[in-house]
Amino acid sequence: MKVRTEARREAILEIASQVFLEFGFERTSMAEIVRRIGGSKSTIYGYYPSKEALFLAVTQSVGERHIQSAFEELAAHDVRADIRDALTKLGAELAVLMCRQELVATHRMVLAEAGHSDVGALFYEVGPNRGISEIAEFFRRVMEHGGMRQENPTVAAQQFVALVQAEIQPRWYYKELPELTDEQIKAMASRATATFSRAYAIGSAP
């Protein structure tokens, strides 16, 4: 029963993601999602009580599929080892995620909705802010060990993400742009890490 339940949940999230990206949050209806899934409204409402809850679940699902393992690796990283190497790997994972078409479309949709509902704030809390919290905890451990300059770890995490995003975000304003190669994405992450490392005096911890 649990396997069937999880399979059904995943199917709902997959179809809901397609509908949200097709219509945007405001014009998406639960009725349309139910129509595409099949079954009754009570089925989908048994999993998600509202459109907002379903959208947030879709957002969390994207993060868990594409970036959660990178955060788990960061949490397990020995702060006595090479911090720059860990950040470069994380930066590359973040850059890949930020370049994904579904994430770009989601950000555009959220920003369009943020001015007249709570969807933007809710999206930030379950998505970007969770990632920042993970990175901030890593920086807190590194700072305690003397591997980087003592500052507010949350602000440091925000600045690291902003540096990774700096060369990517301008692409979100264009309808179509060529996809970036793996080498280009890694180079962006490397530049972001180098800049951040200079600012926070990061080296191999003693």
KEGUGU-932455 format. One record per atom (N, C-alpha, C, CB): x, y, z; residue in one letter. Coordinates in nm, 2 decimals. Atoms other than C-alpha are relative to their C-alpha. Glycine has a CB too. Layout:
<rotis>
    east   north      up  r
       X       Y       Z  A
...
</rotis>
This chain:
<rotis>
    east   north      up  r
    0.08   -0.12    0.00  M
    0.00    0.00    0.00  M
    0.09    0.13    0.00  M
   -0.09    0.00    0.12  M
   -0.08   -0.12   -0.01  K
    0.28    0.24    0.09  K
    0.07    0.03   -0.14  K
    0.11   -0.02    0.11  K
   -0.06   -0.02    0.13  V
    0.45    0.18   -0.25  V
   -0.10    0.07   -0.09  V
    0.05   -0.14   -0.06  V
    0.10   -0.06    0.09  R
    0.13    0.26   -0.43  R
   -0.03    0.14    0.04  R
   -0.13   -0.08    0.01  R
    0.02   -0.14   -0.05  T
    0.08    0.57   -0.21  T
    0.11    0.09   -0.05  T
   -0.02    0.00    0.15  T
   -0.11   -0.08    0.05  E
    0.42    0.70   -0.29  E
    0.01    0.02   -0.15  E
    0.14   -0.06    0.05  E
    0.00   -0.01    0.15  A
    0.39    0.62   -0.66  A
   -0.11    0.10   -0.04  A
   -0.03   -0.14   -0.06  A
    0.11   -0.09    0.03  R
    0.06    0.81   -0.66  R
    0.04    0.15    0.03  R
   -0.13   -0.03    0.08  R
   -0.05   -0.14   -0.03  R
    0.22    1.11   -0.48  R
    0.09    0.05   -0.10  R
    0.06   -0.01    0.14  R
   -0.09   -0.04    0.10  E
    0.50    1.12   -0.72  E
   -0.06    0.04   -0.14  E
    0.11   -0.11   -0.03  E
    0.07   -0.03    0.13  A
    0.26    1.11   -1.02  A
   -0.07    0.13    0.01  A
   -0.10   -0.11   -0.03  A
    0.07   -0.13   -0.02  I
    0.06    1.40   -0.87  I
    0.10    0.11   -0.01  I
   -0.07    0.00    0.14  I
   -0.10   -0.11    0.00  L
    0.38    1.61   -0.82  L
    0.05    0.02   -0.15  L
    0.12   -0.04    0.09  L
   -0.05   -0.01    0.14  E
    0.50    1.53   -1.18  E
   -0.10    0.08   -0.09  E
    0.03   -0.14   -0.05  E
    0.10   -0.06    0.08  I
    0.17    1.63   -1.34  I
   -0.03    0.14    0.05  I
   -0.13   -0.08    0.00  I
    0.02   -0.13   -0.05  A
    0.12    1.93   -1.11  A
    0.11    0.09   -0.05  A
   -0.01    0.00    0.15  A
   -0.11   -0.09    0.04  S
    0.47    2.06   -1.20  S
   -0.02    0.04   -0.15  S
    0.13   -0.08    0.01  S
    0.02   -0.03    0.14  Q
    0.38    2.04   -1.57  Q
   -0.11    0.11   -0.02  Q
   -0.04   -0.13   -0.08  Q
    0.12   -0.10    0.01  V
    0.05    2.23   -1.52  V
    0.05    0.14    0.05  V
   -0.12   -0.05    0.08  V
   -0.04   -0.13   -0.06  F
    0.21    2.50   -1.30  F
    0.09    0.07   -0.10  F
    0.08   -0.02    0.13  F
   -0.09   -0.06    0.10  L
    0.48    2.56   -1.56  L
   -0.07    0.04   -0.13  L
    0.12   -0.10   -0.04  L
    0.08   -0.03    0.12  E
    0.23    2.56   -1.84  E
   -0.09    0.13    0.02  E
   -0.09   -0.12   -0.04  E
    0.09   -0.11   -0.02  F
   -0.02    2.80   -1.69  F
    0.04    0.11    0.10  F
   -0.13   -0.06    0.05  F
   -0.03   -0.10   -0.11  G
    0.16    2.98   -1.40  G
   -0.08   -0.03    0.12  G
   -0.02    0.14   -0.05  G
    0.07    0.04   -0.13  F
    0.05    2.96   -1.04  F
   -0.15    0.06    0.00  F
    0.07    0.06    0.12  F
    0.14   -0.06   -0.01  E
   -0.25    3.20   -1.07  E
   -0.10   -0.07   -0.09  E
    0.01    0.15   -0.04  E
    0.10    0.06    0.09  R
   -0.41    3.04   -1.37  R
   -0.02   -0.15    0.01  R
    0.03    0.03   -0.14  R
    0.01    0.14   -0.02  T
   -0.35    2.68   -1.26  T
   -0.12   -0.03    0.10  T
    0.13   -0.06    0.06  T
    0.12    0.04   -0.09  S
   -0.66    2.51   -1.11  S
    0.03   -0.14    0.04  S
   -0.13    0.02   -0.07  S
   -0.01    0.14   -0.05  M
   -0.67    2.20   -0.90  M
   -0.09   -0.09   -0.09  M
   -0.05   -0.01    0.15  M
    0.08    0.08    0.09  A
   -0.95    2.08   -1.13  A
    0.07   -0.04   -0.13  A
   -0.12    0.09   -0.05  A
   -0.08    0.04    0.12  E
   -0.71    2.08   -1.43  E
    0.10   -0.10    0.04  E
    0.07    0.13   -0.06  E
   -0.09    0.10   -0.05  I
   -0.46    1.89   -1.23  I
   -0.07   -0.14    0.02  I
    0.07    0.04    0.13  I
    0.08    0.13   -0.02  V
   -0.72    1.63   -1.13  V
   -0.04   -0.06   -0.13  V
   -0.13    0.04    0.09  V
    0.04    0.05    0.13  R
   -0.84    1.61   -1.49  R
    0.11   -0.08   -0.06  R
   -0.04    0.11   -0.09  R
   -0.12    0.06    0.07  R
   -0.49    1.52   -1.61  R
    0.04   -0.13    0.08  R
    0.11    0.09   -0.01  R
   -0.04    0.11   -0.08  I
   -0.42    1.28   -1.32  I
   -0.11   -0.12   -0.02  I
    0.01    0.04    0.15  I
    0.11    0.09   -0.01  G
   -0.76    1.11   -1.33  G
   -0.05   -0.03    0.14  G
    0.04   -0.14   -0.07  G
    0.05    0.02   -0.13  G
   -0.98    1.02   -1.04  G
   -0.08    0.11    0.05  G
    0.12   -0.03    0.10  G
    0.08   -0.10   -0.05  S
   -1.16    1.25   -0.81  S
    0.08    0.11    0.08  S
   -0.11   -0.06    0.10  S
   -0.07   -0.10   -0.07  K
   -1.08    1.57   -0.63  K
    0.04   -0.04    0.14  K
   -0.09    0.13    0.01  K
   -0.03    0.05   -0.13  S
   -1.09    1.39   -0.30  S
    0.13   -0.07    0.01  S
   -0.11   -0.09    0.05  S
   -0.13    0.07    0.01  T
   -0.79    1.19   -0.41  T
    0.12    0.09    0.02  T
    0.01   -0.08   -0.13  T
   -0.11   -0.09   -0.01  I
   -0.56    1.48   -0.46  I
    0.00    0.09    0.12  I
    0.00    0.10   -0.13  I
    0.01   -0.08   -0.13  Y
   -0.69    1.68   -0.16  Y
    0.03   -0.09    0.12  Y
   -0.15    0.05    0.01  Y
   -0.05    0.08   -0.11  G
   -0.61    1.38    0.05  G
    0.15    0.01    0.02  G
   -0.04   -0.15   -0.03  G
   -0.14   -0.02   -0.01  Y
   -0.25    1.44   -0.03  Y
    0.04    0.15    0.03  Y
    0.07   -0.04   -0.13  Y
   -0.03   -0.14   -0.01  Y
   -0.25    1.82   -0.06  Y
   -0.13    0.08    0.02  Y
    0.08    0.05   -0.12  Y
    0.13   -0.07   -0.03  P
   -0.52    2.04    0.10  P
   -0.03    0.13   -0.08  P
    0.00    0.03    0.14  P
    0.02   -0.12    0.08  S
   -0.47    2.34   -0.13  S
    0.10    0.01   -0.11  S
    0.02    0.13    0.10  S
   -0.09   -0.02    0.11  K
   -0.31    2.46   -0.44  K
    0.14    0.05    0.04  K
   -0.06    0.11   -0.10  K
   -0.13   -0.05   -0.05  E
   -0.04    2.65   -0.24  E
    0.08   -0.12    0.06  E
   -0.03    0.10    0.11  E
   -0.07    0.11   -0.06  A
    0.05    2.33   -0.05  A
    0.05   -0.09   -0.11  A
   -0.10   -0.09    0.09  A
   -0.05    0.09    0.12  L
    0.08    2.13   -0.38  L
    0.11    0.07   -0.07  L
   -0.12   -0.02   -0.10  L
   -0.11   -0.07    0.06  F
    0.30    2.40   -0.53  F
    0.13   -0.01    0.08  F
   -0.04    0.15   -0.02  F
   -0.12    0.01   -0.09  L
    0.53    2.40   -0.23  L
    0.06   -0.14    0.00  L
   -0.04    0.04    0.14  L
   -0.05    0.14    0.01  A
    0.55    2.02   -0.25  A
    0.07   -0.02   -0.13  A
   -0.12   -0.10    0.02  A
   -0.06    0.01    0.13  V
    0.64    2.04   -0.61  V
    0.14    0.07    0.01  V
   -0.08    0.07   -0.11  V
   -0.13   -0.07   -0.02  T
    0.92    2.29   -0.52  T
    0.09   -0.08    0.08  T
   -0.03    0.14    0.07  T
   -0.08    0.09   -0.09  Q
    1.05    2.07   -0.24  Q
    0.05   -0.12   -0.08  Q
   -0.07   -0.04    0.12  Q
   -0.03    0.12    0.07  S
    1.05    1.77   -0.47  S
    0.12    0.03   -0.10  S
   -0.12   -0.05   -0.08  S
   -0.10   -0.03    0.09  V
    1.27    1.95   -0.73  V
    0.14    0.01    0.08  V
   -0.03    0.14   -0.07  V
   -0.13   -0.01   -0.08  G
    1.53    2.04   -0.46  G
    0.05   -0.13    0.05  G
   -0.03    0.09    0.12  G
   -0.04    0.13   -0.04  E
    1.53    1.69   -0.32  E
    0.06   -0.08   -0.11  E
   -0.11   -0.07    0.07  E
   -0.05    0.08    0.11  R
    1.59    1.54   -0.66  R
    0.14    0.05   -0.04  R
   -0.09    0.00   -0.12  R
   -0.12   -0.05    0.07  H
    1.87    1.77   -0.77  H
    0.11    0.06    0.09  H
   -0.05    0.11   -0.09  H
   -0.10   -0.07   -0.08  I
    2.05    1.93   -0.48  I
    0.02   -0.06    0.14  I
   -0.03    0.14    0.01  I
   -0.01    0.05   -0.14  Q
    1.98    1.74   -0.15  Q
    0.12   -0.08    0.03  Q
   -0.12   -0.08    0.03  Q
   -0.12    0.09   -0.02  S
    2.26    1.49   -0.20  S
    0.13    0.09    0.02  S
    0.02   -0.09   -0.11  S
   -0.12   -0.09   -0.01  A
    2.51    1.78   -0.24  A
    0.00    0.07    0.14  A
   -0.01    0.12   -0.10  A
    0.00   -0.05   -0.14  F
    2.39    1.93    0.10  F
    0.04   -0.10    0.10  F
   -0.14    0.06    0.03  F
   -0.03    0.11   -0.09  E
    2.42    1.59    0.26  E
    0.15   -0.02    0.00  E
   -0.07   -0.13   -0.04  E
   -0.15    0.01    0.02  E
    2.78    1.57    0.13  E
    0.07    0.11    0.08  E
    0.04   -0.01   -0.14  E
   -0.06   -0.12   -0.06  L
    2.85    1.92    0.26  L
    0.00   -0.02    0.15  L
   -0.07    0.13   -0.04  L
    0.01    0.02   -0.15  A
    2.72    1.83    0.61  A
    0.10   -0.10    0.05  A
   -0.15   -0.04    0.03  A
   -0.10    0.10   -0.04  A
    2.95    1.53    0.62  A
    0.14    0.03   -0.02  A
   -0.03   -0.13   -0.07  A
   -0.13   -0.04    0.03  H
    3.25    1.72    0.50  H
    0.09    0.03    0.12  H
    0.00    0.12   -0.10  H
   -0.09   -0.02   -0.11  D
    3.55    1.72    0.74  D
    0.06    0.14   -0.02  D
    0.12   -0.11    0.00  D
   -0.05   -0.14    0.01  V
    3.63    2.09    0.81  V
    0.15    0.01    0.01  V
   -0.07    0.08    0.11  V
   -0.15   -0.01    0.00  R
    3.99    2.00    0.85  R
    0.05   -0.03   -0.14  R
    0.06   -0.11    0.09  R
   -0.04    0.02    0.14  A
    4.00    1.91    0.48  A
   -0.01    0.12   -0.08  A
   -0.09   -0.12   -0.07  A
    0.00   -0.12    0.08  D
    4.01    2.14    0.18  D
   -0.14    0.06   -0.02  D
    0.05   -0.04   -0.14  D
    0.13   -0.06    0.00  I
    3.72    2.38    0.22  I
   -0.03    0.06   -0.14  I
    0.00    0.12    0.10  I
    0.02   -0.05    0.14  R
    3.77    2.54   -0.13  R
   -0.06   -0.11   -0.09  R
    0.12    0.06   -0.06  R
    0.04    0.11    0.08  D
    3.73    2.20   -0.29  D
   -0.15   -0.03    0.02  D
    0.08   -0.12    0.02  D
    0.14    0.03   -0.03  A
    3.40    2.14   -0.11  A
   -0.09    0.11   -0.05  A
   -0.02   -0.01    0.16  A
    0.08   -0.11    0.05  L
    3.27    2.48   -0.20  L
   -0.01    0.00   -0.16  L
    0.05    0.14    0.05  L
    0.01    0.01    0.15  T
    3.36    2.44   -0.57  T
   -0.09   -0.11   -0.04  T
    0.14   -0.03   -0.05  T
    0.10    0.11    0.03  K
    3.17    2.11   -0.58  K
   -0.14    0.05    0.02  K
    0.04   -0.13    0.08  K
    0.14   -0.05   -0.03  L
    2.87    2.27   -0.41  L
   -0.04    0.10   -0.10  L
   -0.01    0.05    0.14  L
    0.03   -0.11    0.09  G
    2.89    2.57   -0.63  G
   -0.04   -0.05   -0.14  G
    0.11    0.10   -0.02  G
    0.04    0.06    0.13  A
    2.88    2.35   -0.94  A
   -0.13   -0.06    0.00  A
    0.11   -0.10   -0.04  A
    0.13    0.06   -0.01  E
    2.58    2.16   -0.82  E
   -0.11    0.11    0.00  E
   -0.01   -0.08    0.13  E
    0.10   -0.11    0.00  L
    2.40    2.49   -0.74  L
   -0.02    0.06   -0.14  L
    0.04    0.10    0.10  L
    0.00   -0.06    0.13  A
    2.49    2.63   -1.08  A
   -0.08   -0.09   -0.10  A
    0.14    0.02   -0.05  A
    0.08    0.09    0.09  V
    2.35    2.32   -1.26  V
   -0.14    0.01    0.03  V
    0.05   -0.15    0.02  V
    0.14   -0.01   -0.04  L
    2.03    2.35   -1.06  L
   -0.06    0.13   -0.05  L
   -0.02   -0.01    0.15  L
    0.05   -0.13    0.04  M
    2.00    2.72   -1.14  M
   -0.02    0.01   -0.15  M
    0.09    0.11    0.05  M
    0.01    0.00    0.15  C
    2.04    2.65   -1.51  C
   -0.11   -0.09   -0.05  C
    0.14   -0.04   -0.06  C
    0.10    0.09    0.05  R
    1.77    2.39   -1.53  R
   -0.12    0.08   -0.04  R
   -0.04   -0.10    0.11  R
    0.11   -0.08    0.06  Q
    1.48    2.51   -1.74  Q
   -0.12    0.00    0.10  Q
   -0.04   -0.06   -0.13  Q
    0.11    0.00   -0.09  E
    1.22    2.40   -1.48  E
    0.02    0.09    0.11  E
   -0.02   -0.15    0.05  E
   -0.03   -0.09   -0.11  L
    1.39    2.60   -1.21  L
   -0.02    0.15   -0.05  L
    0.13   -0.02    0.06  L
    0.01   -0.14    0.05  V
    1.42    2.91   -1.43  V
   -0.15    0.04   -0.02  V
    0.07    0.01   -0.14  V
    0.14   -0.03    0.02  A
    1.05    2.88   -1.52  A
   -0.07    0.02    0.14  A
   -0.07   -0.12   -0.08  A
    0.06   -0.01   -0.13  T
    0.96    2.83   -1.15  T
    0.03    0.14    0.06  T
    0.05   -0.11    0.09  T
   -0.04   -0.13   -0.05  H
    1.15    3.14   -1.05  H
   -0.08    0.12   -0.07  H
    0.15    0.03   -0.01  H
    0.08   -0.10    0.07  R
    0.98    3.35   -1.32  R
   -0.15    0.00    0.05  R
    0.01   -0.03   -0.15  R
    0.14    0.01   -0.04  M
    0.64    3.22   -1.21  M
   -0.02    0.06    0.14  M
   -0.05   -0.15    0.00  M
    0.01   -0.05   -0.14  V
    0.71    3.29   -0.84  V
    0.01    0.15    0.01  V
    0.10   -0.07    0.09  V
   -0.02   -0.14    0.00  L
    0.83    3.64   -0.90  L
   -0.12    0.08   -0.05  L
    0.12    0.04   -0.08  L
    0.12   -0.06    0.06  A
    0.52    3.72   -1.11  A
   -0.11    0.00    0.10  A
   -0.04   -0.07   -0.13  A
    0.11    0.02   -0.10  E
    0.30    3.60   -0.82  E
    0.03    0.07    0.13  E
   -0.02   -0.15    0.02  E
   -0.04   -0.04   -0.13  A
    0.50    3.73   -0.53  A
   -0.06    0.14    0.04  A
    0.15    0.01    0.01  A
    0.05   -0.14   -0.03  G
    0.36    4.09   -0.55  G
   -0.14    0.00    0.05  G
    0.01    0.09   -0.11  G
    0.14    0.00   -0.04  H
    0.00    3.98   -0.48  H
   -0.04   -0.13    0.07  H
   -0.08    0.03   -0.11  H
    0.04    0.12   -0.08  S
    0.01    3.66   -0.27  S
    0.12   -0.04    0.09  S
   -0.05   -0.12   -0.08  S
   -0.11    0.04   -0.09  D
    0.22    3.48   -0.01  D
    0.09   -0.11   -0.06  D
   -0.05   -0.05    0.13  D
   -0.07    0.12    0.06  V
    0.35    3.22   -0.26  V
    0.15    0.03   -0.01  V
   -0.06   -0.02   -0.14  V
   -0.14   -0.03    0.01  G
    0.68    3.40   -0.31  G
    0.07   -0.03    0.13  G
    0.02    0.15   -0.03  G
   -0.06    0.02   -0.14  A
    0.76    3.40    0.07  A
    0.00   -0.15    0.03  A
   -0.08    0.08    0.10  A
    0.01    0.14   -0.03  L
    0.64    3.04    0.10  L
    0.11   -0.08   -0.08  L
   -0.14   -0.06   -0.02  L
   -0.10    0.06    0.09  F
    0.86    2.93   -0.20  F
    0.14    0.02    0.06  F
   -0.01    0.06   -0.14  F
   -0.13   -0.04   -0.05  Y
    1.16    3.11   -0.05  Y
    0.03   -0.09    0.12  Y
    0.01    0.15    0.03  Y
   -0.03    0.08   -0.13  E
    1.12    2.93    0.29  E
    0.03   -0.14   -0.03  E
   -0.12    0.02    0.09  E
   -0.02    0.14    0.02  V
    1.09    2.58    0.15  V
    0.11   -0.03   -0.10  V
   -0.13   -0.06   -0.04  V
   -0.10    0.02    0.11  G
    1.34    2.63   -0.13  G
    0.13    0.06    0.03  G
   -0.05    0.05   -0.13  G
   -0.13   -0.07   -0.02  P
    1.63    2.88   -0.13  P
    0.04    0.01    0.14  P
   -0.01    0.14   -0.06  P
   -0.04   -0.02   -0.14  N
    1.62    2.95    0.24  N
    0.05   -0.13    0.07  N
   -0.11    0.06    0.08  N
   -0.04    0.12   -0.06  R
    1.65    2.59    0.33  R
    0.15   -0.03   -0.04  R
   -0.09   -0.12   -0.04  R
   -0.13    0.02    0.04  G
    1.96    2.56    0.12  G
    0.10    0.10    0.07  G
    0.01    0.03   -0.15  G
   -0.09   -0.10   -0.07  I
    2.11    2.88    0.27  I
    0.03   -0.05    0.15  I
   -0.07    0.14    0.00  I
   -0.02    0.05   -0.14  S
    2.05    2.73    0.62  S
    0.10   -0.12    0.00  S
   -0.13   -0.05    0.06  S
   -0.09    0.12    0.00  E
    2.24    2.41    0.52  E
    0.15    0.06   -0.02  E
   -0.03   -0.09   -0.12  E
   -0.14   -0.06    0.02  I
    2.54    2.62    0.39  I
    0.04    0.08    0.12  I
    0.00    0.09   -0.13  I
   -0.04   -0.08   -0.12  A
    2.53    2.85    0.69  A
    0.05   -0.09    0.11  A
   -0.12    0.08    0.05  A
   -0.04    0.09   -0.10  E
    2.56    2.55    0.92  E
    0.14   -0.05   -0.03  E
   -0.10   -0.12    0.02  E
   -0.13    0.04    0.04  F
    2.86    2.43    0.73  F
    0.11    0.11    0.03  F
    0.01   -0.04   -0.15  F
   -0.09   -0.11   -0.03  F
    3.02    2.78    0.75  F
    0.02    0.02    0.15  F
   -0.05    0.13   -0.07  F
   -0.01   -0.01   -0.14  R
    2.95    2.79    1.12  R
    0.11   -0.10    0.05  R
   -0.13   -0.03    0.07  R
   -0.09    0.10   -0.05  R
    3.15    2.47    1.17  R
    0.14    0.04   -0.05  R
   -0.03   -0.14   -0.06  R
   -0.14   -0.04    0.06  V
    3.44    2.60    0.94  V
    0.05    0.11    0.09  V
   -0.01    0.04   -0.15  V
   -0.04   -0.12   -0.08  M
    3.45    2.93    1.14  M
    0.05   -0.05    0.13  M
   -0.11    0.10    0.01  M
   -0.04    0.05   -0.13  E
    3.47    2.74    1.47  E
    0.13   -0.06   -0.01  E
   -0.11   -0.09    0.05  E
   -0.13    0.07    0.01  H
    3.76    2.55    1.34  H
    0.11    0.09   -0.05  H
   -0.01   -0.12   -0.10  H
   -0.10   -0.10    0.05  G
    3.94    2.86    1.21  G
    0.03   -0.01   -0.15  G
    0.12   -0.02    0.07  G
   -0.03    0.01    0.14  G
    3.91    2.78    0.84  G
   -0.05    0.11   -0.09  G
   -0.07   -0.13   -0.05  G
    0.04   -0.12    0.07  M
    3.75    3.11    0.74  M
   -0.02    0.11    0.10  M
   -0.13   -0.03   -0.08  M
    0.02   -0.12   -0.08  R
    3.70    3.46    0.87  R
   -0.13    0.00    0.08  R
    0.01    0.13   -0.08  R
    0.12    0.00   -0.09  Q
    3.46    3.50    1.16  Q
   -0.10    0.11   -0.05  Q
    0.04    0.01    0.15  Q
    0.10   -0.09    0.04  E
    3.14    3.66    1.03  E
   -0.14   -0.07    0.03  E
    0.01    0.05   -0.15  E
    0.14    0.06   -0.02  N
    2.76    3.59    1.04  N
   -0.01   -0.11   -0.11  N
   -0.11    0.11   -0.02  N
    0.00    0.11    0.09  P
    2.74    3.24    0.88  P
   -0.12    0.01   -0.10  P
    0.00   -0.13    0.07  P
    0.11   -0.01    0.09  T
    2.40    3.31    0.73  T
    0.02    0.10   -0.11  T
   -0.13    0.03    0.08  T
   -0.03   -0.10    0.10  V
    2.51    3.62    0.56  V
    0.10   -0.05   -0.10  V
    0.05    0.13    0.06  V
   -0.11    0.06    0.08  A
    2.82    3.44    0.43  A
   -0.07   -0.10   -0.10  A
    0.10   -0.07    0.09  A
    0.07    0.10    0.09  A
    2.59    3.16    0.29  A
   -0.08    0.08   -0.11  A
   -0.10   -0.09    0.08  A
    0.07   -0.07    0.10  Q
    2.37    3.42    0.12  Q
    0.09    0.06   -0.11  Q
   -0.08    0.12    0.07  Q
   -0.09   -0.06    0.10  Q
    2.67    3.59   -0.04  Q
    0.06   -0.11   -0.09  Q
    0.11    0.07    0.08  Q
   -0.05    0.10    0.09  F
    2.81    3.26   -0.16  F
   -0.10   -0.04   -0.11  F
    0.04   -0.13    0.09  F
    0.10    0.03    0.10  V
    2.49    3.17   -0.33  V
   -0.02    0.11   -0.10  V
   -0.14   -0.03    0.07  V
    0.01   -0.12    0.09  A
    2.47    3.52   -0.48  A
    0.11    0.00   -0.10  A
   -0.01    0.13    0.08  A
   -0.12    0.00    0.10  L
    2.82    3.48   -0.63  L
   -0.02   -0.11   -0.10  L
    0.13   -0.02    0.08  L
    0.02    0.10    0.09  V
    2.73    3.15   -0.78  V
   -0.11    0.04   -0.10  V
   -0.05   -0.13    0.07  V
    0.11   -0.04    0.08  Q
    2.41    3.30   -0.92  Q
    0.03    0.12   -0.09  Q
   -0.12    0.03    0.08  Q
   -0.03   -0.13    0.07  A
    2.58    3.62   -1.05  A
    0.01   -0.01   -0.15  A
    0.13    0.06    0.06  A
   -0.02    0.01    0.14  E
    2.67    3.49   -1.39  E
   -0.12   -0.07   -0.07  E
    0.13   -0.07   -0.03  E
    0.11    0.08    0.05  I
    2.35    3.28   -1.43  I
   -0.13    0.08    0.00  I
   -0.02   -0.12    0.09  I
    0.12   -0.07   -0.01  Q
    2.07    3.51   -1.32  Q
   -0.04    0.08   -0.12  Q
   -0.01    0.08    0.12  Q
    0.04   -0.07    0.12  P
    2.09    3.74   -1.62  P
   -0.06   -0.08   -0.11  P
    0.12    0.07   -0.06  P
    0.05    0.08    0.10  R
    2.00    3.45   -1.84  R
   -0.15   -0.02    0.02  R
    0.06   -0.14    0.00  R
    0.14    0.02   -0.03  W
    1.66    3.43   -1.67  W
   -0.09    0.11   -0.07  W
   -0.03    0.00    0.15  W
    0.08   -0.11    0.06  Y
    1.55    3.75   -1.84  Y
   -0.02   -0.01   -0.15  Y
    0.06    0.14    0.03  Y
    0.01    0.02    0.14  Y
    1.58    3.62   -2.19  Y
   -0.09   -0.12   -0.03  Y
    0.14   -0.02   -0.07  Y
    0.09    0.10    0.04  K
    1.33    3.40   -2.37  K
    0.07   -0.13   -0.03  K
   -0.09    0.04   -0.12  K
   -0.08    0.12    0.03  E
    1.59    3.16   -2.51  E
    0.14    0.04   -0.01  E
   -0.05   -0.06   -0.14  E
   -0.14   -0.01    0.00  L
    1.96    3.13   -2.46  L
    0.06   -0.14   -0.02  L
    0.06    0.07    0.12  L
   -0.07    0.14    0.02  P
    2.21    2.85   -2.56  P
    0.02   -0.06    0.14  P
    0.13    0.02   -0.08  P
   -0.03    0.07   -0.12  E
    2.25    2.59   -2.29  E
    0.15    0.01    0.03  E
   -0.04   -0.14    0.00  E
   -0.14    0.00   -0.04  L
    2.57    2.61   -2.09  L
    0.06   -0.14    0.00  L
    0.02    0.07    0.14  L
   -0.07    0.13   -0.01  T
    2.83    2.33   -2.11  T
    0.04   -0.03    0.14  T
    0.12    0.00   -0.10  T
   -0.05    0.04   -0.13  D
    2.95    2.14   -1.81  D
    0.12    0.08    0.04  D
    0.03   -0.15    0.01  D
   -0.12   -0.08   -0.02  E
    3.28    2.32   -1.85  E
   -0.03    0.14    0.04  E
    0.09   -0.01   -0.12  E
    0.03   -0.14   -0.03  Q
    3.12    2.66   -1.85  Q
   -0.06    0.01    0.14  Q
   -0.10    0.05   -0.10  Q
    0.06    0.00   -0.13  I
    2.91    2.58   -1.54  I
    0.11   -0.02    0.11  I
   -0.10   -0.11    0.01  I
   -0.11    0.02   -0.10  K
    3.22    2.45   -1.35  K
    0.09    0.12    0.01  K
    0.08   -0.12   -0.04  K
   -0.08   -0.12    0.00  A
    3.41    2.76   -1.45  A
   -0.07    0.11    0.08  A
    0.03    0.05   -0.14  A
    0.07   -0.10   -0.07  M
    3.14    2.98   -1.31  M
    0.01   -0.03    0.15  M
   -0.15    0.00   -0.04  M
   -0.01    0.04   -0.14  A
    3.14    2.78   -0.98  A
    0.14    0.03    0.05  A
   -0.04   -0.14    0.02  A
   -0.14   -0.03   -0.04  S
    3.52    2.81   -0.97  S
    0.03    0.14    0.03  S
    0.10   -0.06   -0.10  S
   -0.02   -0.14   -0.02  R
    3.51    3.18   -1.01  R
   -0.07    0.05    0.12  R
   -0.04    0.08   -0.13  R
    0.07   -0.04   -0.12  A
    3.25    3.23   -0.75  A
    0.07   -0.05    0.13  A
   -0.15   -0.06    0.00  A
   -0.07    0.05   -0.12  T
    3.44    3.01   -0.50  T
    0.13    0.08    0.02  T
    0.03   -0.14   -0.02  T
   -0.13   -0.08   -0.01  A
    3.77    3.20   -0.57  A
   -0.03    0.14    0.06  A
    0.07    0.01   -0.14  A
    0.04   -0.14   -0.05  T
    3.60    3.54   -0.51  T
   -0.04   -0.01    0.15  T
   -0.11    0.06   -0.08  T
    0.04    0.02   -0.14  F
    3.43    3.41   -0.19  F
    0.11   -0.03    0.09  F
   -0.11   -0.11    0.00  F
   -0.12    0.04   -0.09  S
    3.75    3.25   -0.06  S
    0.09    0.12    0.03  S
    0.08   -0.11   -0.08  S
   -0.08   -0.12   -0.03  R
    3.94    3.58   -0.10  R
   -0.07    0.09    0.10  R
    0.03    0.08   -0.13  R
    0.07   -0.09   -0.09  A
    3.67    3.77    0.08  A
    0.00   -0.05    0.14  A
   -0.14    0.02   -0.05  A
    0.01    0.06   -0.13  Y
    3.65    3.52    0.37  Y
    0.13   -0.07    0.05  Y
   -0.12   -0.09    0.00  Y
   -0.14    0.06   -0.03  A
    4.02    3.42    0.38  A
   -0.01   -0.15    0.03  A
    0.05    0.07    0.13  A
    0.01    0.14   -0.02  I
    3.94    3.06    0.33  I
    0.12   -0.07   -0.05  I
   -0.13   -0.05   -0.08  I
   -0.11    0.09    0.04  G
    4.22    2.81    0.32  G
   -0.02   -0.13    0.06  G
    0.14    0.06    0.04  G
    0.02    0.13   -0.07  S
    4.28    2.46    0.44  S
    0.01    0.02    0.15  S
    0.11   -0.10   -0.05  S
    0.00   -0.03   -0.14  A
    4.19    2.46    0.80  A
    0.12   -0.07    0.07  A
   -0.13   -0.05    0.07  A
   -0.12    0.06   -0.07  P
    4.48    2.39    1.05  P
   -0.04   -0.14    0.06  P
    0.05    0.09    0.10  P
</rotis>
